[in-house]
């Protein structure tokens, strides 16, 4: 996985030991344009078990203009440390900027760097900066990765102050979800810090340095999930307080006062969101001890994703409305065009407009209109009376029949929108899709939602019976239909409804199918033939349309779908 080419500060060790320091040459943000800073290895990752010795290998003697594989032209060295160097380069074949890590083939960490880069490349998750190539050639090992000139690292974002509540919520949600996906594939970061987290110009958060960053510096951990979870907690702590949650200063952030221990963010700074404050403390728990007295510690990214999903969703701030400027009348509009300008400082009264229709012509017009109205009223009254007399007899004859008909007629039963209290992704077989996003399907916003994975075969899902979400209506309700909004159109989406007995049904075969619909558009209404009373309803997708890559939704090309909004009526 591509990374920031700096030996940046890791999650600080608050055990009281003196931090290890190693000086480096100058460095720039790898993939962040025009951002230069000192490259220091302040503290090694907490619980990492130390770093390996780089051995006797020395950095390759390379220079600007040197080409690798007759394709990658080195432009600027951004890091030179521990026997390896990192460069900004140009891929002359595709005419794009890339980043390159280079180290000698006989370097003590060369094998582990190659293995980490290839494992990271196989993940293919767009939430991580992608590894493009990993090669051993001419006594060199080099890793090529994406370069993101439009992204800004979290360190820079925190320089002026803490993040807004919604931005901090989005950051921890997306980073935790991405790391949970990586750990399900057996990959860890181990150097997740503010320099490794980027926000793109579209507002999405991306992570660099997955596996590769730790391999370059020989960092390891006996509990990688615990290490990455605590690192996410430190990121959230810094985003809320603009302070590093340890005694040592790092990343341009001041550490906590000495001898006070780890205190909650809402005790460090006023106005901090209480739920996010507790969440950061649950992730920063050490050996099971946490400052959040009412919740257990989160020791894995998956547990952190679940804890975020249990929080009330934080909505984005309302856009500020700027009132239009007050209307200014010009001199021409005031009817003084050509008149001499008033003396400065003298207030000129605005003449009042004359009362309407006060001239001789106006009075005649008023009388004419009044006469026409009186004539129209008289004619209308005469016609109405004549019609009532003609229909009088017919009304008497039909009165009894009409009364009987009214008694026998049945008015249509009004429908109502059912409230959704909770929801949970249902996994019949294989892995979950994106369980942390299910609440985005009933937040009344069509710009957010829950998405499936991208599948190679389709439209019908062949590797599993389907994917979907179970919704809790709070109590047993009579369900007549479900209205679904999707992100992708095309041939075709099939949605089914099942009445479930809980948020976690034992099997799909045990549920009652109550409706089904297929659509080629981005909306579908699944009607229930006979209204069913149930508290839990499963929305189950069995066929998905094909759609191209969607960077805004972190989705590759394939057969996929995203549910942006769900409404039940009864």
Beta strands, then each sheet from edge to edge (+ up, - down):
strand 1: 23-28
strand 2: 36-40
strand 3: 67-68
strand 4: 72-81
strand 5: 84-91
strand 6: 96-104
strand 7: 131-137
strand 8: 140-146
strand 9: 152-153
strand 10: 197-199
strand 11: 205-207
strand 12: 243-244
strand 13: 254-255
strand 14: 417-418
strand 15: 422-426
strand 16: 450-451
strand 17: 459-460
strand 18: 467-486
strand 19: 493-500
strand 20: 512-519
strand 21: 523-544
strand 22: 546-547
strand 23: 558-559
strand 24: 562-569
sheet 1: 1+ 2-
sheet 2: 3+ 4- 5+ 6- 8+ 7-
sheet 3: 9+ 10- 11+
sheet 4: 12+ 13+
sheet 5: 14+ 24- 16+
sheet 6: 14+ 24- 18+ 15-
sheet 7: 14+ 24- 18+ 21- 17+
sheet 8: 14+ 24- 18+ 21- 19+ 20-
sheet 9: 22+ 23-
end
